[in-house]
Amino acid sequence: MAKKVNQNPSEIDKSSFFFVRNCGPCHPGGGWGEYDRRGNLYYDEKTSKFGYEISGDDPKLDGDYTAFNAGNPDYVALWDRSGVSEADCLICHLKGYQWKEREIMLKGGVFKFGPTVGAGWARVKLSPEWLERPKIEEVEIAYFKKDIADFENLHLQIIRKPPDENCWFCHAVSDGKKRGRQWTPETDIHKLKDLTCVSCHPGDKEHNFAKGNTIQETVRDDLDNTMNSCEDCHYKGKDKKAPKYRHPYSPKHMRRIACQTCHIPYQTVSADLIYDLTTGSIVVYDTAKFLSNDPLDPKKKGTDIPSTAWYPTIRDFKGRIVPAKSLVVIYFGDLDDQTNVVKPISLWKIRELKKPALKDHNGDGIPEINTLDEIKAFLKVLREKDKFGNPVANHPVLMKGGFLYQLDKKGEVEKIKHDQTETRDFSLSHNIVSGPSVIGGRGCKDCHSKNSPFFLRKVLIDPCDEKGKPVYIETWERLGIDKEKLDRLLSVQ
């Protein structure tokens, strides 16, 4: 996301206009969809003024109004044509809302009619020639249409508690990619028992939704732990209908291990596992490529659970052992020598470079950067200037497989450990199961055995090392357990 104030076009990646246009479909509008970072409307139709005219800012390099986007000086930001994306209450509170139609309006660059089209009160004419981005030729407002919502009796059709499908339209895409999440009676015991999204995530009159506490997300941290936890409902009795747990294990297990760790034994659909950004394009590999339904052998397929299943990462988070979906991100960055912080290089800069040739070392048909010679060649190229005459990177580095790769004073590749090369872990809190599938349901040996699928579970950290082979570590290593303690844990039954 481009800063508000920039000194040159090289600093600008994605503009606010791009963000609303492409990310707006999964947001209800208002906030950043309506107002710039000075608090002014991007464009006020009553006064025919842009926000920058009120604040006196120069729009050329203003991240909210710039025509630059990802190196393209002609992307434009036609706020006077698009209008703003106002808050749309019906996206949550109307049954049968037309999300796809609203998405077309936003991606077509006509933001202001998104809510009207979503409620079914418009006729839209699309150009038959559009391919990747819809081209909208005409929008005719027709409030008399009643196929979705009756404008005159709308107050009778508004749903106080949003139905699951309204939540799921947006969350299915992001949470499916991040976590492999599903929300069906077959995959979650709570859904089977007729609980809904708002059963656990109720909102107040200010639309502050109750939430838990997850590893990656930092939006509204002030609301962390405002929803009932597993223990609240199943131990402390806050939900009178919830069954009370009775486990034969020591209290230490319950204090140290989160309930989800055992009650989400595996996920049954693929999720994004690797983002390789090194060539300037996003190459995605999912869990099926490097994980399997055998937690001990990613190349082997078991028969006890679905063939598409994969096992979560087990890690420590705020003093408790929790399950997570790891994401391996491989990218080039610019190292700040003073702070030791690496800023990712915008992909458009890499795309426009004359890049060295690559080979396919793991036989998957996609060339990758993994040998020292390839890394060296790319790091040298990244010292060149972009099309605006500014260095692509002052101190280029490759972030991959737990290591930062850079050129030393002699121009040779050296690699060092760096915190930013660790996998990005996403919390798993849904797809809760009960019964014999739960870890521990068959007794202590589910974890404490010679071939423990818990402590010896494989976690991918690099899809392709210098020899073209994937690199895995085991759960005990991620938990910081030493070999002596591991031997004790594997023998206790």
C-alpha positions as CSV (number, residue, x, y, z in Angstrom):
1,M,0.0,0.0,0.0
2,A,1.5,3.3,-1.1
3,K,2.3,5.9,1.7
4,K,0.3,9.1,1.8
5,V,3.3,11.2,1.0
6,N,5.9,10.0,-1.5
7,Q,9.0,11.6,-2.8
8,N,9.2,9.8,-6.2
9,P,7.2,7.2,-8.2
10,S,9.6,4.4,-7.2
11,E,8.1,4.4,-3.7
12,I,4.6,3.7,-4.9
13,D,3.3,0.2,-5.3
14,K,-0.5,-0.1,-4.8
15,S,-2.6,3.1,-4.7
16,S,-5.7,3.6,-2.6
17,F,-7.8,3.5,-5.8
18,F,-6.3,0.1,-6.7
19,F,-7.0,-1.1,-3.2
20,V,-10.7,-0.2,-3.2
21,R,-11.1,-1.5,-6.7
22,N,-9.5,-4.9,-6.1
23,C,-9.9,-5.5,-2.3
24,G,-13.1,-3.7,-1.8
25,P,-15.4,-6.6,-2.8
26,C,-14.7,-8.3,0.5
27,H,-15.2,-5.1,2.6
28,P,-18.5,-3.5,3.3
29,G,-17.3,0.0,2.3
30,G,-16.9,3.1,4.4
31,G,-13.6,4.0,6.1
32,W,-10.7,3.7,3.6
33,G,-13.2,3.0,0.8
34,E,-14.8,6.4,1.3
35,Y,-12.3,8.7,3.0
36,D,-8.6,9.6,2.3
37,R,-6.0,9.6,5.0
38,R,-6.8,13.3,5.9
39,G,-10.4,12.4,6.6
40,N,-11.8,13.9,3.4
41,L,-14.0,12.2,0.9
42,Y,-12.0,11.1,-2.1
43,Y,-14.5,12.9,-4.2
44,D,-17.6,14.9,-3.0
45,E,-20.3,14.9,-5.7
46,K,-22.1,17.8,-4.0
47,T,-19.2,20.1,-4.3
48,S,-17.5,18.4,-7.2
49,K,-14.2,18.5,-5.3
50,F,-11.5,16.0,-4.6
51,G,-10.2,15.5,-1.1
52,Y,-6.8,16.8,-2.1
53,E,-8.4,20.1,-3.2
54,I,-9.6,20.6,0.4
55,S,-6.3,19.6,2.1
56,G,-4.1,21.4,-0.5
57,D,-2.0,18.3,-1.1
58,D,-0.3,17.6,-4.5
59,P,-2.1,14.5,-5.9
60,K,0.7,13.4,-8.2
61,L,2.6,11.4,-5.5
62,D,-0.2,11.2,-3.0
63,G,-0.9,7.5,-2.3
64,D,-4.6,8.3,-2.2
65,Y,-4.9,10.1,-5.5
66,T,-1.8,9.2,-7.6
67,A,-2.2,8.0,-11.1
68,F,0.9,5.8,-10.5
69,N,0.3,2.2,-9.6
70,A,2.9,-0.6,-9.5
71,G,5.1,1.3,-11.9
72,N,2.3,2.2,-14.3
73,P,2.0,6.0,-14.6
74,D,-1.3,5.7,-16.4
75,Y,-3.3,3.5,-14.0
76,V,-5.2,6.7,-12.9
77,A,-7.5,7.3,-9.9
78,L,-10.8,8.4,-11.3
79,W,-12.6,9.1,-8.1
80,D,-14.9,11.5,-9.9
81,R,-16.1,8.7,-12.2
82,S,-16.1,5.9,-9.7
83,G,-17.5,7.7,-6.7
84,V,-16.7,6.4,-3.2
85,S,-17.4,3.0,-1.7
86,E,-19.9,3.9,1.1
87,A,-20.7,1.6,4.0
88,D,-23.1,-1.0,2.8
89,C,-25.3,-2.4,5.7
90,L,-27.1,-4.8,3.5
91,I,-24.0,-6.8,2.6
92,C,-24.5,-8.4,6.0
93,H,-28.1,-7.8,6.8
94,L,-30.0,-8.7,3.6
95,K,-30.7,-12.3,2.8
96,G,-30.0,-13.1,-0.9
97,Y,-27.6,-10.1,-1.3
98,Q,-25.8,-10.2,-4.7
99,W,-22.1,-10.2,-3.8
100,K,-20.9,-11.2,-7.2
101,E,-22.8,-8.3,-8.9
102,R,-21.4,-5.9,-6.3
103,E,-17.9,-7.2,-7.0
104,I,-18.3,-6.5,-10.7
105,M,-19.1,-2.9,-10.0
106,L,-16.1,-2.4,-7.8
107,K,-13.7,-4.2,-10.1
108,G,-15.2,-2.3,-13.0
109,G,-14.3,1.0,-11.3
110,V,-17.9,2.2,-10.5
111,F,-17.8,2.1,-6.7
112,K,-20.8,4.2,-5.9
113,F,-23.3,1.8,-7.3
114,G,-22.0,-1.3,-5.6
115,P,-24.6,-1.3,-2.8
116,T,-27.5,-0.5,-5.2
117,V,-26.5,-3.3,-7.5
118,G,-25.9,-5.7,-4.6
119,A,-29.5,-5.1,-3.3
120,G,-30.9,-5.8,-6.8
121,W,-32.0,-2.2,-7.6
122,A,-30.2,-1.7,-10.9
123,R,-29.7,-2.9,-14.4
124,V,-26.1,-3.1,-15.5
125,K,-24.9,-3.3,-19.1
126,L,-21.4,-4.8,-19.5
127,S,-19.2,-4.7,-22.6
128,P,-19.0,-8.1,-24.2
129,E,-15.3,-7.6,-24.8
130,W,-14.1,-7.5,-21.2
131,L,-11.8,-10.3,-20.2
132,E,-9.9,-9.9,-16.9
133,R,-11.6,-6.6,-15.7
134,P,-15.3,-5.9,-16.3
135,K,-16.0,-2.9,-18.5
136,I,-19.3,-1.3,-17.4
137,E,-21.1,0.6,-20.2
138,E,-24.2,1.7,-18.4
139,V,-26.0,1.5,-15.0
140,E,-29.7,2.1,-14.7
141,I,-31.1,2.5,-11.2
142,A,-34.4,0.8,-10.8
143,Y,-35.7,0.9,-7.2
144,F,-39.0,-0.7,-8.3
145,K,-37.2,-4.0,-8.8
146,K,-38.1,-6.5,-6.1
147,D,-36.3,-9.7,-7.1
148,I,-33.9,-9.3,-4.1
149,A,-35.1,-6.5,-1.9
150,D,-38.3,-4.4,-1.9
151,F,-37.2,-0.8,-1.5
152,E,-40.5,0.3,0.0
153,N,-40.6,-2.5,2.6
154,L,-36.9,-2.9,3.2
155,H,-37.3,-2.5,6.9
156,L,-39.2,-5.8,6.9
157,Q,-36.5,-7.6,5.1
158,I,-33.4,-6.6,7.1
159,I,-32.0,-9.5,9.1
160,R,-30.8,-8.5,12.5
161,K,-28.4,-11.4,12.8
162,P,-26.4,-11.9,9.6
163,P,-26.8,-15.5,8.3
164,D,-23.7,-17.6,7.8
165,E,-23.7,-17.3,4.1
166,N,-23.4,-13.5,4.3
167,C,-20.3,-13.9,6.5
168,W,-19.0,-16.8,4.4
169,F,-19.0,-15.0,1.1
170,C,-16.0,-13.0,2.1
171,H,-14.4,-15.3,4.6
172,A,-14.5,-18.4,2.4
173,V,-11.9,-17.0,0.0
174,S,-9.4,-15.5,2.5
175,D,-9.7,-18.2,5.2
176,G,-9.8,-20.9,2.6
177,K,-6.5,-19.8,1.2
178,K,-4.9,-19.1,4.6
179,R,-6.2,-22.0,6.6
180,G,-8.2,-24.4,4.5
181,R,-11.2,-23.5,6.5
182,Q,-14.6,-25.0,5.8
183,W,-17.9,-24.3,7.6
184,T,-20.2,-27.3,7.1
185,P,-21.9,-29.8,9.4
186,E,-19.5,-32.4,8.1
187,T,-16.4,-30.5,9.1
188,D,-17.3,-28.7,12.3
189,I,-19.2,-30.0,15.3
190,H,-20.5,-26.5,16.2
191,K,-22.1,-26.1,12.7
192,L,-23.5,-29.6,13.1
193,K,-25.2,-28.5,16.3
194,D,-26.7,-25.5,14.6
195,L,-24.4,-22.8,16.0
196,T,-23.9,-19.9,13.6
197,C,-21.1,-17.4,13.1
198,V,-22.7,-14.9,15.4
199,S,-23.2,-17.5,18.1
200,C,-19.5,-17.2,18.8
201,H,-18.8,-13.8,17.2
202,P,-21.7,-11.5,18.3
203,G,-21.5,-7.8,17.7
204,D,-22.6,-4.8,19.7
205,K,-24.4,-1.8,18.4
206,E,-21.1,-0.2,17.3
207,H,-20.4,-3.4,15.2
208,N,-17.5,-4.5,17.4
209,F,-17.5,-8.2,16.8
210,A,-16.3,-10.5,19.5
211,K,-13.0,-12.2,18.5
212,G,-10.3,-14.5,19.9
213,N,-6.6,-13.9,19.8
214,T,-4.8,-15.1,16.6
215,I,-1.2,-15.3,15.6
216,Q,-1.0,-13.0,12.5
217,E,-4.0,-10.7,12.5
218,T,-3.5,-7.4,14.2
219,V,-6.8,-5.7,13.4
220,R,-8.6,-4.5,16.5
221,D,-6.3,-6.1,19.0
222,D,-8.3,-4.2,21.7
223,L,-11.1,-6.8,21.1
224,D,-8.8,-9.8,21.6
225,N,-10.4,-12.5,23.8
226,T,-13.9,-10.9,23.9
227,M,-15.6,-14.0,22.6
228,N,-16.2,-17.1,24.7
229,S,-13.3,-19.5,24.7
230,C,-13.6,-23.3,24.6
231,E,-13.1,-23.3,28.3
232,D,-15.8,-20.7,28.9
233,C,-18.5,-22.8,27.3
234,H,-17.3,-26.3,28.0
235,Y,-15.8,-25.9,31.5
236,K,-17.0,-22.7,33.1
237,G,-20.6,-23.2,32.0
238,K,-21.3,-19.9,30.2
239,D,-23.2,-21.9,27.6
240,K,-25.6,-24.2,29.5
241,K,-26.1,-26.4,26.4
242,A,-22.5,-27.1,25.8
243,P,-21.3,-30.5,27.0
244,K,-18.8,-30.4,29.8
245,Y,-15.4,-32.0,29.0
246,R,-14.1,-34.9,31.1
247,H,-10.5,-35.8,30.2
248,P,-8.4,-38.3,32.0
249,Y,-5.2,-36.4,31.4
250,S,-3.4,-34.4,34.0
251,P,-4.4,-30.7,34.5
252,K,-1.0,-29.7,33.1
253,H,-2.1,-30.9,29.6
254,M,-5.2,-28.6,29.8
255,R,-3.2,-25.6,30.9
256,R,-0.4,-26.0,28.4
257,I,-2.2,-27.3,25.3
258,A,-5.0,-25.3,23.6
259,C,-8.2,-27.3,23.0
260,Q,-8.0,-26.7,19.3
261,T,-4.6,-28.5,19.1
262,C,-6.3,-31.8,19.7
263,H,-9.8,-31.0,18.3
264,I,-8.4,-30.0,14.9
265,P,-6.4,-33.1,14.2
266,Y,-6.1,-32.3,10.4
267,Q,-7.7,-30.3,7.7
268,T,-9.4,-31.9,4.7
269,V,-9.0,-29.3,1.9
270,S,-5.9,-27.8,0.4
271,A,-4.7,-24.3,1.4
272,D,-1.9,-22.1,0.1
273,L,1.4,-23.3,1.5
274,I,4.1,-21.4,-0.5
275,Y,4.3,-17.9,-2.0
276,D,7.3,-17.6,-4.2
277,L,7.6,-13.9,-5.2
278,T,11.2,-14.0,-6.5
279,T,10.5,-13.6,-10.2
280,G,8.1,-10.7,-9.9
281,S,5.0,-12.9,-10.2
282,I,3.2,-14.8,-7.5
283,V,3.9,-18.5,-7.8
284,V,1.6,-20.4,-5.4
285,Y,2.0,-24.0,-4.2
286,D,-0.7,-25.5,-2.0
287,T,-0.5,-28.1,0.8
288,A,-1.1,-31.0,-1.6
289,K,2.2,-30.4,-3.2
290,F,4.4,-30.8,-0.2
291,L,2.2,-32.3,2.6
292,S,0.1,-35.4,2.8
293,N,-2.3,-37.2,5.0
294,D,0.6,-38.9,6.7
295,P,2.2,-36.5,9.2
296,L,5.5,-38.4,9.3
297,D,6.0,-38.8,5.6
298,P,4.9,-36.0,3.2
299,K,5.4,-38.3,0.2
300,K,3.2,-41.1,1.6
301,K,-0.5,-41.4,1.4
302,G,-2.3,-43.0,4.3
303,T,-5.7,-44.7,4.2
304,D,-7.3,-43.8,7.5
305,I,-8.3,-40.2,6.6
306,P,-9.3,-38.4,3.4
307,S,-6.5,-38.3,0.8
308,T,-6.7,-34.5,0.6
309,A,-6.0,-34.1,4.3
310,W,-2.9,-32.4,5.8
311,Y,-1.7,-31.9,9.3
312,P,-1.4,-28.5,10.9
313,T,1.8,-27.0,12.3
314,I,2.1,-27.2,16.1
315,R,3.7,-24.2,17.7
316,D,3.9,-22.2,20.9
317,F,1.8,-19.0,21.1
318,K,1.7,-16.9,24.2
319,G,2.5,-19.8,26.5
320,R,0.2,-22.4,24.9
321,I,0.7,-25.0,22.3
322,V,-1.6,-24.2,19.4
323,P,-2.3,-25.5,15.8
324,A,-1.5,-23.3,12.8
325,K,-1.3,-23.3,9.0
326,S,2.2,-22.3,8.0
327,L,2.9,-20.2,5.0
328,V,6.3,-20.2,3.4
329,V,7.1,-16.9,1.7
330,I,10.2,-16.5,-0.5
331,Y,11.0,-13.0,-1.6
332,F,13.7,-10.4,-2.4
333,G,14.0,-7.5,0.0
334,D,16.0,-4.4,0.8
335,L,17.9,-4.6,4.1
336,D,18.2,-1.6,6.3
337,D,21.7,-1.9,7.8
338,Q,20.8,0.3,10.8
339,T,17.7,-1.5,11.9
340,N,18.3,-5.0,10.4
341,V,14.7,-4.8,9.0
342,V,14.1,-6.1,5.5
343,K,11.5,-4.3,3.3
344,P,10.1,-6.5,0.5
345,I,10.9,-5.2,-3.0
346,S,7.8,-4.3,-5.0
347,L,7.1,-7.0,-7.6
348,W,6.7,-4.5,-10.4
349,K,10.4,-3.6,-10.1
350,I,11.5,-7.2,-10.3
351,R,9.2,-7.9,-13.3
352,E,10.7,-5.0,-15.3
353,L,14.4,-6.1,-14.7
354,K,16.3,-8.1,-17.3
355,K,16.5,-11.2,-15.1
356,P,19.1,-14.0,-15.2
357,A,18.1,-17.4,-16.6
358,L,16.7,-20.0,-14.2
359,K,16.6,-23.7,-14.2
360,D,14.0,-26.2,-12.9
361,H,15.9,-28.1,-10.2
362,N,13.0,-30.1,-8.7
363,G,11.3,-31.2,-11.8
364,D,8.0,-29.5,-11.3
365,G,8.1,-27.6,-14.5
366,I,8.6,-24.2,-12.8
367,P,12.1,-22.7,-12.7
368,E,13.1,-21.5,-9.2
369,I,15.9,-19.6,-7.5
370,N,17.8,-22.0,-5.3
371,T,21.4,-22.4,-6.3
372,L,24.1,-20.1,-5.1
373,D,25.0,-19.1,-8.6
374,E,21.3,-18.1,-9.4
375,I,21.0,-16.2,-6.1
376,K,24.3,-14.4,-6.8
377,A,23.2,-13.4,-10.3
378,F,19.8,-12.1,-9.1
379,L,21.3,-10.1,-6.2
380,K,23.6,-8.3,-8.6
381,V,20.8,-7.4,-10.9
382,L,18.8,-6.0,-8.0
383,R,21.4,-3.3,-7.6
384,E,20.4,-1.7,-10.9
385,K,18.1,1.2,-11.3
386,D,14.3,1.1,-12.0
387,K,12.7,2.9,-14.9
388,F,12.4,6.1,-12.8
389,G,16.2,6.2,-12.2
390,N,16.2,5.0,-8.6
391,P,18.0,1.9,-7.2
392,V,15.8,-1.2,-7.0
393,A,17.4,-1.9,-3.7
394,N,20.3,-0.4,-1.8
395,H,21.1,-3.7,0.0
396,P,19.4,-6.5,-1.9
397,V,18.8,-9.7,0.0
398,L,16.9,-13.0,-0.6
399,M,14.6,-14.3,2.2
400,K,14.3,-18.0,1.9
401,G,14.1,-21.2,4.1
402,G,15.0,-19.5,7.4
403,F,18.0,-17.7,5.9
404,L,18.9,-14.2,4.6
405,Y,21.1,-14.4,1.5
406,Q,23.3,-11.4,0.7
407,L,26.5,-10.6,-1.1
408,D,29.6,-10.2,1.1
409,K,32.4,-7.7,0.5
410,K,34.0,-10.0,-2.0
411,G,30.8,-10.4,-4.0
412,E,30.1,-13.9,-2.9
413,V,26.9,-15.2,-1.4
414,E,26.6,-15.6,2.4
415,K,23.6,-16.7,4.3
416,I,22.6,-15.9,7.9
417,K,19.6,-16.6,10.1
418,H,17.1,-13.8,10.2
419,D,13.7,-13.6,12.0
420,Q,11.8,-12.3,9.0
421,T,12.6,-15.6,7.1
422,E,10.4,-17.7,9.5
423,T,7.2,-19.1,8.2
424,R,4.0,-17.0,8.6
425,D,1.7,-19.0,10.8
426,F,-2.1,-18.6,10.8
427,S,-4.2,-19.7,13.7
428,L,-6.6,-22.6,13.3
429,S,-9.8,-22.3,15.4
430,H,-12.6,-23.8,13.2
431,N,-13.3,-27.3,11.8
432,I,-13.6,-28.6,15.4
433,V,-14.2,-32.4,15.6
434,S,-15.2,-34.7,18.4
435,G,-15.0,-38.4,19.0
436,P,-12.2,-40.9,18.0
437,S,-10.6,-38.5,15.5
438,V,-9.5,-36.2,18.3
439,I,-5.8,-36.4,19.2
440,G,-5.7,-38.4,22.4
441,G,-9.0,-40.1,21.7
442,R,-7.2,-43.4,21.5
443,G,-5.1,-42.8,24.5
444,C,-1.6,-41.4,25.4
445,K,0.0,-43.2,22.5
446,D,-1.5,-40.7,20.1
447,C,1.3,-38.4,21.1
448,H,3.7,-40.4,23.3
449,S,5.0,-43.2,21.2
450,K,8.1,-44.0,19.2
451,N,6.6,-42.8,15.9
452,S,4.6,-40.0,17.4
453,P,2.5,-38.2,14.8
454,F,2.5,-35.2,17.1
455,F,6.1,-34.5,18.1
456,L,7.6,-35.9,14.9
457,R,5.2,-34.2,12.5
458,K,6.9,-32.7,9.5
459,V,6.8,-28.9,8.9
460,L,8.0,-27.5,5.5
461,I,10.4,-24.6,5.7
462,D,11.9,-24.5,2.2
463,P,10.4,-26.1,-0.9
464,C,13.7,-26.2,-2.8
465,D,17.1,-26.1,-1.3
466,E,20.4,-25.8,-3.2
467,K,20.1,-29.4,-4.3
468,G,16.4,-29.0,-5.4
469,K,15.0,-30.9,-2.4
470,P,12.3,-29.8,0.1
471,V,13.4,-29.1,3.6
472,Y,11.4,-30.1,6.6
473,I,11.8,-29.8,10.4
474,E,9.8,-31.6,13.0
475,T,7.4,-30.3,15.6
476,W,9.7,-30.9,18.6
477,E,12.2,-28.5,17.0
478,R,9.6,-25.8,16.6
479,L,8.6,-26.2,20.2
480,G,12.2,-25.8,21.4
481,I,12.4,-29.3,22.9
482,D,15.9,-30.8,23.2
483,K,16.7,-34.4,22.3
484,E,16.9,-35.6,25.9
485,K,13.4,-34.3,26.6
486,L,12.1,-35.6,23.3
487,D,13.2,-39.1,24.2
488,R,11.3,-38.9,27.5
489,L,8.2,-37.6,25.8
490,L,8.2,-40.4,23.2
491,S,8.5,-43.1,25.9
492,V,5.9,-41.8,28.4
493,Q,2.6,-43.8,28.0
